[in-house]
Amino acid sequence: MRRRKRATILMAITTWLAACAPEVGSERWCEAMREKPRGDWTANEALEFARSCVL
């Protein structure tokens, strides 16, 4: 029973933290990507940045 409760709490925290990330392609996401070092970008992030924030 303790394991189930602990797993439920962990899942709730993970879901809550994931909800804090801005939606990809949004203005807030573009601002966050501008602050992030270019060397830390993934290929998908770079492509989406070019689509949503540059063009």
PDB file of N, H, CA, C and O in Angstrom:
ATOM      1  N   MET A   1       0.823  -1.197   0.000  1.00  0.00           N
ATOM      2  CA  MET A   1       0.000   0.000   0.000  1.00  0.00           C
ATOM      3  C   MET A   1       0.868   1.264   0.000  1.00  0.00           C
ATOM      4  O   MET A   1       0.531   2.244  -0.663  1.00  0.00           O
ATOM      5  N   ARG A   2       1.963   1.245   0.726  1.00  0.00           N
ATOM      6  H   ARG A   2       2.236   0.448   1.265  1.00  0.00           H
ATOM      7  CA  ARG A   2       2.843   2.410   0.760  1.00  0.00           C
ATOM      8  C   ARG A   2       3.479   2.657  -0.605  1.00  0.00           C
ATOM      9  O   ARG A   2       3.663   3.802  -1.018  1.00  0.00           O
ATOM     10  N   ARG A   3       3.812   1.570  -1.300  1.00  0.00           N
ATOM     11  H   ARG A   3       3.663   0.640  -0.965  1.00  0.00           H
ATOM     12  CA  ARG A   3       4.422   1.722  -2.626  1.00  0.00           C
ATOM     13  C   ARG A   3       3.448   2.372  -3.600  1.00  0.00           C
ATOM     14  O   ARG A   3       3.826   3.233  -4.394  1.00  0.00           O
ATOM     15  N   ARG A   4       2.216   1.956  -3.528  1.00  0.00           N
ATOM     16  H   ARG A   4       1.909   1.257  -2.882  1.00  0.00           H
ATOM     17  CA  ARG A   4       1.202   2.514  -4.425  1.00  0.00           C
ATOM     18  C   ARG A   4       1.008   4.004  -4.141  1.00  0.00           C
ATOM     19  O   ARG A   4       0.903   4.808  -5.068  1.00  0.00           O
ATOM     20  N   LYS A   5       0.963   4.362  -2.881  1.00  0.00           N
ATOM     21  H   LYS A   5       1.048   3.709  -2.128  1.00  0.00           H
ATOM     22  CA  LYS A   5       0.797   5.765  -2.512  1.00  0.00           C
ATOM     23  C   LYS A   5       2.005   6.581  -2.969  1.00  0.00           C
ATOM     24  O   LYS A   5       1.854   7.682  -3.498  1.00  0.00           O
ATOM     25  N   ARG A   6       3.185   6.042  -2.764  1.00  0.00           N
ATOM     26  H   ARG A   6       3.308   5.148  -2.333  1.00  0.00           H
ATOM     27  CA  ARG A   6       4.412   6.723  -3.169  1.00  0.00           C
ATOM     28  C   ARG A   6       4.458   6.888  -4.690  1.00  0.00           C
ATOM     29  O   ARG A   6       4.849   7.943  -5.190  1.00  0.00           O
ATOM     30  N   ALA A   7       4.058   5.849  -5.421  1.00  0.00           N
ATOM     31  H   ALA A   7       3.740   4.993  -5.014  1.00  0.00           H
ATOM     32  CA  ALA A   7       4.048   5.915  -6.883  1.00  0.00           C
ATOM     33  C   ALA A   7       3.035   6.948  -7.372  1.00  0.00           C
ATOM     34  O   ALA A   7       3.300   7.674  -8.330  1.00  0.00           O
ATOM     35  N   THR A   8       1.889   7.013  -6.724  1.00  0.00           N
ATOM     36  H   THR A   8       1.673   6.422  -5.946  1.00  0.00           H
ATOM     37  CA  THR A   8       0.866   7.984  -7.096  1.00  0.00           C
ATOM     38  C   THR A   8       1.361   9.409  -6.877  1.00  0.00           C
ATOM     39  O   THR A   8       1.158  10.281  -7.722  1.00  0.00           O
ATOM     40  N   ILE A   9       2.005   9.636  -5.751  1.00  0.00           N
ATOM     41  H   ILE A   9       2.170   8.928  -5.065  1.00  0.00           H
ATOM     42  CA  ILE A   9       2.547  10.967  -5.459  1.00  0.00           C
ATOM     43  C   ILE A   9       3.624  11.341  -6.468  1.00  0.00           C
ATOM     44  O   ILE A   9       3.662  12.475  -6.945  1.00  0.00           O
ATOM     45  N   LEU A  10       4.490  10.404  -6.792  1.00  0.00           N
ATOM     46  H   LEU A  10       4.459   9.483  -6.404  1.00  0.00           H
ATOM     47  CA  LEU A  10       5.550  10.655  -7.762  1.00  0.00           C
ATOM     48  C   LEU A  10       4.975  10.990  -9.135  1.00  0.00           C
ATOM     49  O   LEU A  10       5.463  11.897  -9.809  1.00  0.00           O
ATOM     50  N   MET A  11       3.950  10.269  -9.546  1.00  0.00           N
ATOM     51  H   MET A  11       3.553   9.533  -8.999  1.00  0.00           H
ATOM     52  CA  MET A  11       3.310  10.544 -10.835  1.00  0.00           C
ATOM     53  C   MET A  11       2.646  11.922 -10.835  1.00  0.00           C
ATOM     54  O   MET A  11       2.692  12.633 -11.838  1.00  0.00           O
ATOM     55  N   ALA A  12       2.036  12.294  -9.727  1.00  0.00           N
ATOM     56  H   ALA A  12       1.998  11.716  -8.912  1.00  0.00           H
ATOM     57  CA  ALA A  12       1.381  13.598  -9.631  1.00  0.00           C
ATOM     58  C   ALA A  12       2.404  14.726  -9.722  1.00  0.00           C
ATOM     59  O   ALA A  12       2.171  15.728 -10.399  1.00  0.00           O
ATOM     60  N   ILE A  13       3.525  14.564  -9.049  1.00  0.00           N
ATOM     61  H   ILE A  13       3.714  13.750  -8.499  1.00  0.00           H
ATOM     62  CA  ILE A  13       4.578  15.583  -9.094  1.00  0.00           C
ATOM     63  C   ILE A  13       5.151  15.699 -10.499  1.00  0.00           C
ATOM     64  O   ILE A  13       5.384  16.805 -10.985  1.00  0.00           O
ATOM     65  N   THR A  14       5.376  14.571 -11.150  1.00  0.00           N
ATOM     66  H   THR A  14       5.186  13.672 -10.755  1.00  0.00           H
ATOM     67  CA  THR A  14       5.910  14.576 -12.512  1.00  0.00           C
ATOM     68  C   THR A  14       4.951  15.277 -13.466  1.00  0.00           C
ATOM     69  O   THR A  14       5.376  16.072 -14.304  1.00  0.00           O
ATOM     70  N   THR A  15       3.679  14.989 -13.344  1.00  0.00           N
ATOM     71  H   THR A  15       3.333  14.343 -12.663  1.00  0.00           H
ATOM     72  CA  THR A  15       2.669  15.631 -14.191  1.00  0.00           C
ATOM     73  C   THR A  15       2.624  17.127 -13.932  1.00  0.00           C
ATOM     74  O   THR A  15       2.521  17.920 -14.868  1.00  0.00           O
ATOM     75  N   TRP A  16       2.700  17.509 -12.686  1.00  0.00           N
ATOM     76  H   TRP A  16       2.784  16.865 -11.925  1.00  0.00           H
ATOM     77  CA  TRP A  16       2.661  18.925 -12.322  1.00  0.00           C
ATOM     78  C   TRP A  16       3.860  19.665 -12.901  1.00  0.00           C
ATOM     79  O   TRP A  16       3.713  20.770 -13.423  1.00  0.00           O
ATOM     80  N   LEU A  17       5.044  19.067 -12.813  1.00  0.00           N
ATOM     81  H   LEU A  17       5.164  18.169 -12.389  1.00  0.00           H
ATOM     82  CA  LEU A  17       6.239  19.710 -13.347  1.00  0.00           C
ATOM     83  C   LEU A  17       6.204  19.799 -14.867  1.00  0.00           C
ATOM     84  O   LEU A  17       6.674  20.784 -15.437  1.00  0.00           O
ATOM     85  N   ALA A  18       5.665  18.806 -15.521  1.00  0.00           N
ATOM     86  H   ALA A  18       5.283  18.006 -15.058  1.00  0.00           H
ATOM     87  CA  ALA A  18       5.570  18.825 -16.982  1.00  0.00           C
ATOM     88  C   ALA A  18       4.622  19.925 -17.445  1.00  0.00           C
ATOM     89  O   ALA A  18       4.802  20.487 -18.525  1.00  0.00           O
ATOM     90  N   ALA A  19       3.634  20.226 -16.648  1.00  0.00           N
ATOM     91  H   ALA A  19       3.488  19.769 -15.771  1.00  0.00           H
ATOM     92  CA  ALA A  19       2.678  21.268 -17.007  1.00  0.00           C
ATOM     93  C   ALA A  19       3.300  22.657 -16.928  1.00  0.00           C
ATOM     94  O   ALA A  19       2.742  23.608 -17.477  1.00  0.00           O
ATOM     95  N   CYS A  20       4.432  22.796 -16.264  1.00  0.00           N
ATOM     96  H   CYS A  20       4.885  22.024 -15.818  1.00  0.00           H
ATOM     97  CA  CYS A  20       5.092  24.090 -16.121  1.00  0.00           C
ATOM     98  C   CYS A  20       5.869  24.493 -17.365  1.00  0.00           C
ATOM     99  O   CYS A  20       6.181  25.671 -17.536  1.00  0.00           O
ATOM    100  N   ALA A  21       6.183  23.562 -18.219  1.00  0.00           N
ATOM    101  H   ALA A  21       5.930  22.604 -18.081  1.00  0.00           H
ATOM    102  CA  ALA A  21       6.959  23.866 -19.423  1.00  0.00           C
ATOM    103  C   ALA A  21       6.069  24.576 -20.439  1.00  0.00           C
ATOM    104  O   ALA A  21       4.924  24.176 -20.646  1.00  0.00           O
ATOM    105  N   PRO A  22       6.587  25.625 -21.071  1.00  0.00           N
ATOM    106  CA  PRO A  22       5.773  26.321 -22.075  1.00  0.00           C
ATOM    107  C   PRO A  22       5.543  25.452 -23.303  1.00  0.00           C
ATOM    108  O   PRO A  22       6.351  24.579 -23.619  1.00  0.00           O
ATOM    109  N   GLU A  23       4.452  25.695 -23.981  1.00  0.00           N
ATOM    110  H   GLU A  23       3.795  26.404 -23.724  1.00  0.00           H
ATOM    111  CA  GLU A  23       4.113  24.934 -25.182  1.00  0.00           C
ATOM    112  C   GLU A  23       5.116  25.249 -26.288  1.00  0.00           C
ATOM    113  O   GLU A  23       5.463  26.407 -26.521  1.00  0.00           O
ATOM    114  N   VAL A  24       5.569  24.207 -26.958  1.00  0.00           N
ATOM    115  H   VAL A  24       5.287  23.267 -26.769  1.00  0.00           H
ATOM    116  CA  VAL A  24       6.547  24.374 -28.031  1.00  0.00           C
ATOM    117  C   VAL A  24       5.966  25.265 -29.117  1.00  0.00           C
ATOM    118  O   VAL A  24       4.851  25.048 -29.591  1.00  0.00           O
ATOM    119  N   GLY A  25       6.739  26.265 -29.499  1.00  0.00           N
ATOM    120  H   GLY A  25       7.645  26.441 -29.114  1.00  0.00           H
ATOM    121  CA  GLY A  25       6.303  27.192 -30.532  1.00  0.00           C
ATOM    122  C   GLY A  25       5.638  28.448 -29.995  1.00  0.00           C
ATOM    123  O   GLY A  25       5.395  29.387 -30.753  1.00  0.00           O
ATOM    124  N   SER A  26       5.338  28.482 -28.702  1.00  0.00           N
ATOM    125  H   SER A  26       5.535  27.719 -28.087  1.00  0.00           H
ATOM    126  CA  SER A  26       4.699  29.665 -28.130  1.00  0.00           C
ATOM    127  C   SER A  26       5.738  30.772 -27.936  1.00  0.00           C
ATOM    128  O   SER A  26       6.943  30.526 -27.992  1.00  0.00           O
ATOM    129  N   GLU A  27       5.252  31.981 -27.708  1.00  0.00           N
ATOM    130  H   GLU A  27       4.274  32.180 -27.662  1.00  0.00           H
ATOM    131  CA  GLU A  27       6.154  33.123 -27.498  1.00  0.00           C
ATOM    132  C   GLU A  27       7.050  32.889 -26.281  1.00  0.00           C
ATOM    133  O   GLU A  27       8.237  33.216 -26.301  1.00  0.00           O
ATOM    134  N   ARG A  28       6.476  32.327 -25.238  1.00  0.00           N
ATOM    135  H   ARG A  28       5.512  32.061 -25.223  1.00  0.00           H
ATOM    136  CA  ARG A  28       7.254  32.038 -24.025  1.00  0.00           C
ATOM    137  C   ARG A  28       8.342  31.009 -24.302  1.00  0.00           C
ATOM    138  O   ARG A  28       9.454  31.118 -23.786  1.00  0.00           O
ATOM    139  N   TRP A  29       8.020  30.016 -25.112  1.00  0.00           N
ATOM    140  H   TRP A  29       7.117  29.928 -25.531  1.00  0.00           H
ATOM    141  CA  TRP A  29       8.996  28.988 -25.474  1.00  0.00           C
ATOM    142  C   TRP A  29      10.126  29.601 -26.293  1.00  0.00           C
ATOM    143  O   TRP A  29      11.295  29.277 -26.082  1.00  0.00           O
ATOM    144  N   CYS A  30       9.783  30.484 -27.225  1.00  0.00           N
ATOM    145  H   CYS A  30       8.833  30.747 -27.397  1.00  0.00           H
ATOM    146  CA  CYS A  30      10.800  31.153 -28.044  1.00  0.00           C
ATOM    147  C   CYS A  30      11.755  31.958 -27.164  1.00  0.00           C
ATOM    148  O   CYS A  30      12.966  31.941 -27.381  1.00  0.00           O
ATOM    149  N   GLU A  31      11.213  32.657 -26.179  1.00  0.00           N
ATOM    150  H   GLU A  31      10.229  32.672 -26.003  1.00  0.00           H
ATOM    151  CA  GLU A  31      12.055  33.426 -25.263  1.00  0.00           C
ATOM    152  C   GLU A  31      12.986  32.512 -24.475  1.00  0.00           C
ATOM    153  O   GLU A  31      14.161  32.826 -24.287  1.00  0.00           O
ATOM    154  N   ALA A  32      12.457  31.384 -24.016  1.00  0.00           N
ATOM    155  H   ALA A  32      11.502  31.129 -24.168  1.00  0.00           H
ATOM    156  CA  ALA A  32      13.278  30.432 -23.261  1.00  0.00           C
ATOM    157  C   ALA A  32      14.387  29.856 -24.134  1.00  0.00           C
ATOM    158  O   ALA A  32      15.505  29.644 -23.665  1.00  0.00           O
ATOM    159  N   MET A  33      14.079  29.602 -25.404  1.00  0.00           N
ATOM    160  H   MET A  33      13.170  29.773 -25.786  1.00  0.00           H
ATOM    161  CA  MET A  33      15.091  29.060 -26.318  1.00  0.00           C
ATOM    162  C   MET A  33      16.162  30.098 -26.634  1.00  0.00           C
ATOM    163  O   MET A  33      17.326  29.741 -26.816  1.00  0.00           O
ATOM    164  N   ARG A  34      15.796  31.360 -26.702  1.00  0.00           N
ATOM    165  H   ARG A  34      14.850  31.650 -26.554  1.00  0.00           H
ATOM    166  CA  ARG A  34      16.788  32.416 -26.950  1.00  0.00           C
ATOM    167  C   ARG A  34      17.785  32.499 -25.801  1.00  0.00           C
ATOM    168  O   ARG A  34      18.953  32.823 -26.017  1.00  0.00           O
ATOM    169  N   GLU A  35      17.338  32.211 -24.589  1.00  0.00           N
ATOM    170  H   GLU A  35      16.390  31.948 -24.413  1.00  0.00           H
ATOM    171  CA  GLU A  35      18.210  32.257 -23.416  1.00  0.00           C
ATOM    172  C   GLU A  35      19.057  30.995 -23.270  1.00  0.00           C
ATOM    173  O   GLU A  35      20.116  31.026 -22.643  1.00  0.00           O
ATOM    174  N   LYS A  36      18.601  29.897 -23.841  1.00  0.00           N
ATOM    175  H   LYS A  36      17.741  29.872 -24.350  1.00  0.00           H
ATOM    176  CA  LYS A  36      19.307  28.616 -23.743  1.00  0.00           C
ATOM    177  C   LYS A  36      20.503  28.614 -24.697  1.00  0.00           C
ATOM    178  O   LYS A  36      20.363  29.038 -25.844  1.00  0.00           O
ATOM    179  N   PRO A  37      21.683  28.146 -24.251  1.00  0.00           N
ATOM    180  CA  PRO A  37      22.845  28.093 -25.146  1.00  0.00           C
ATOM    181  C   PRO A  37      22.553  27.231 -26.373  1.00  0.00           C
ATOM    182  O   PRO A  37      21.968  26.154 -26.259  1.00  0.00           O
ATOM    183  N   ARG A  38      22.962  27.708 -27.536  1.00  0.00           N
ATOM    184  H   ARG A  38      23.437  28.582 -27.629  1.00  0.00           H
ATOM    185  CA  ARG A  38      22.681  27.006 -28.794  1.00  0.00           C
ATOM    186  C   ARG A  38      23.276  25.600 -28.820  1.00  0.00           C
ATOM    187  O   ARG A  38      22.725  24.713 -29.473  1.00  0.00           O
ATOM    188  N   GLY A  39      24.372  25.385 -28.131  1.00  0.00           N
ATOM    189  H   GLY A  39      24.819  26.106 -27.600  1.00  0.00           H
ATOM    190  CA  GLY A  39      24.990  24.062 -28.090  1.00  0.00           C
ATOM    191  C   GLY A  39      24.159  23.034 -27.349  1.00  0.00           C
ATOM    192  O   GLY A  39      24.373  21.832 -27.507  1.00  0.00           O
ATOM    193  N   ASP A  40      23.205  23.496 -26.536  1.00  0.00           N
ATOM    194  H   ASP A  40      23.031  24.473 -26.408  1.00  0.00           H
ATOM    195  CA  ASP A  40      22.349  22.592 -25.763  1.00  0.00           C
ATOM    196  C   ASP A  40      21.045  22.260 -26.480  1.00  0.00           C
ATOM    197  O   ASP A  40      20.253  21.465 -25.973  1.00  0.00           O
ATOM    198  N   TRP A  41      20.809  22.845 -27.636  1.00  0.00           N
ATOM    199  H   TRP A  41      21.453  23.491 -28.048  1.00  0.00           H
ATOM    200  CA  TRP A  41      19.577  22.590 -28.381  1.00  0.00           C
ATOM    201  C   TRP A  41      19.630  21.221 -29.036  1.00  0.00           C
ATOM    202  O   TRP A  41      20.689  20.770 -29.471  1.00  0.00           O
ATOM    203  N   THR A  42      18.484  20.568 -29.101  1.00  0.00           N
ATOM    204  H   THR A  42      17.624  20.935 -28.747  1.00  0.00           H
ATOM    205  CA  THR A  42      18.384  19.334 -29.876  1.00  0.00           C
ATOM    206  C   THR A  42      18.054  19.717 -31.321  1.00  0.00           C
ATOM    207  O   THR A  42      17.703  20.863 -31.602  1.00  0.00           O
ATOM    208  N   ALA A  43      18.169  18.765 -32.217  1.00  0.00           N
ATOM    209  H   ALA A  43      18.455  17.834 -31.989  1.00  0.00           H
ATOM    210  CA  ALA A  43      17.841  19.031 -33.620  1.00  0.00           C
ATOM    211  C   ALA A  43      16.370  19.413 -33.766  1.00  0.00           C
ATOM    212  O   ALA A  43      16.035  20.300 -34.551  1.00  0.00           O
ATOM    213  N   ASN A  44      15.498  18.755 -33.021  1.00  0.00           N
ATOM    214  H   ASN A  44      15.770  18.035 -32.383  1.00  0.00           H
ATOM    215  CA  ASN A  44      14.064  19.070 -33.088  1.00  0.00           C
ATOM    216  C   ASN A  44      13.778  20.471 -32.556  1.00  0.00           C
ATOM    217  O   ASN A  44      12.949  21.192 -33.110  1.00  0.00           O
ATOM    218  N   GLU A  45      14.469  20.856 -31.477  1.00  0.00           N
ATOM    219  H   GLU A  45      15.143  20.270 -31.027  1.00  0.00           H
ATOM    220  CA  GLU A  45      14.279  22.201 -30.935  1.00  0.00           C
ATOM    221  C   GLU A  45      14.734  23.260 -31.937  1.00  0.00           C
ATOM    222  O   GLU A  45      14.062  24.276 -32.117  1.00  0.00           O
ATOM    223  N   ALA A  46      15.868  23.027 -32.585  1.00  0.00           N
ATOM    224  H   ALA A  46      16.414  22.202 -32.438  1.00  0.00           H
ATOM    225  CA  ALA A  46      16.377  23.985 -33.572  1.00  0.00           C
ATOM    226  C   ALA A  46      15.410  24.123 -34.744  1.00  0.00           C
ATOM    227  O   ALA A  46      15.158  25.231 -35.215  1.00  0.00           O
ATOM    228  N   LEU A  47      14.879  23.018 -35.208  1.00  0.00           N
ATOM    229  H   LEU A  47      15.085  22.117 -34.826  1.00  0.00           H
ATOM    230  CA  LEU A  47      13.924  23.045 -36.316  1.00  0.00           C
ATOM    231  C   LEU A  47      12.653  23.791 -35.925  1.00  0.00           C
ATOM    232  O   LEU A  47      12.158  24.623 -36.685  1.00  0.00           O
ATOM    233  N   GLU A  48      12.132  23.494 -34.750  1.00  0.00           N
ATOM    234  H   GLU A  48      12.534  22.818 -34.133  1.00  0.00           H
ATOM    235  CA  GLU A  48      10.908  24.154 -34.298  1.00  0.00           C
ATOM    236  C   GLU A  48      11.152  25.637 -34.036  1.00  0.00           C
ATOM    237  O   GLU A  48      10.272  26.461 -34.289  1.00  0.00           O
ATOM    238  N   PHE A  49      12.333  25.987 -33.532  1.00  0.00           N
ATOM    239  H   PHE A  49      13.048  25.318 -33.326  1.00  0.00           H
ATOM    240  CA  PHE A  49      12.675  27.394 -33.321  1.00  0.00           C
ATOM    241  C   PHE A  49      12.677  28.137 -34.654  1.00  0.00           C
ATOM    242  O   PHE A  49      12.148  29.243 -34.757  1.00  0.00           O
ATOM    243  N   ALA A  50      13.272  27.523 -35.670  1.00  0.00           N
ATOM    244  H   ALA A  50      13.702  26.624 -35.586  1.00  0.00           H
ATOM    245  CA  ALA A  50      13.308  28.144 -36.998  1.00  0.00           C
ATOM    246  C   ALA A  50      11.894  28.324 -37.553  1.00  0.00           C
ATOM    247  O   ALA A  50      11.596  29.357 -38.152  1.00  0.00           O
ATOM    248  N   ARG A  51      11.039  27.350 -37.364  1.00  0.00           N
ATOM    249  H   ARG A  51      11.282  26.511 -36.877  1.00  0.00           H
ATOM    250  CA  ARG A  51       9.660  27.432 -37.868  1.00  0.00           C
ATOM    251  C   ARG A  51       8.830  28.473 -37.123  1.00  0.00           C
ATOM    252  O   ARG A  51       8.113  29.265 -37.735  1.00  0.00           O
ATOM    253  N   SER A  52       8.935  28.462 -35.801  1.00  0.00           N
ATOM    254  H   SER A  52       9.517  27.819 -35.304  1.00  0.00           H
ATOM    255  CA  SER A  52       8.016  29.247 -34.980  1.00  0.00           C
ATOM    256  C   SER A  52       8.527  30.631 -34.608  1.00  0.00           C
ATOM    257  O   SER A  52       7.736  31.563 -34.459  1.00  0.00           O
ATOM    258  N   CYS A  53       9.821  30.775 -34.457  1.00  0.00           N
ATOM    259  H   CYS A  53      10.463  30.018 -34.577  1.00  0.00           H
ATOM    260  CA  CYS A  53      10.348  32.012 -33.885  1.00  0.00           C
ATOM    261  C   CYS A  53      11.073  32.888 -34.902  1.00  0.00           C
ATOM    262  O   CYS A  53      11.154  34.103 -34.720  1.00  0.00           O
ATOM    263  N   VAL A  54      11.597  32.296 -35.959  1.00  0.00           N
ATOM    264  H   VAL A  54      11.531  31.309 -36.107  1.00  0.00           H
ATOM    265  CA  VAL A  54      12.372  33.061 -36.930  1.00  0.00           C
ATOM    266  C   VAL A  54      11.515  33.456 -38.121  1.00  0.00           C
ATOM    267  O   VAL A  54      11.524  34.614 -38.537  1.00  0.00           O
ATOM    268  N   LEU A  55      10.788  32.516 -38.663  1.00  0.00           N
ATOM    269  H   LEU A  55      10.780  31.575 -38.325  1.00  0.00           H
ATOM    270  CA  LEU A  55      10.003  32.781 -39.879  1.00  0.00           C
ATOM    271  C   LEU A  55       8.694  33.452 -39.584  1.00  0.00           C
ATOM    272  O   LEU A  55       7.926  33.738 -40.503  1.00  0.00           O
TER     273      LEU A  55
END
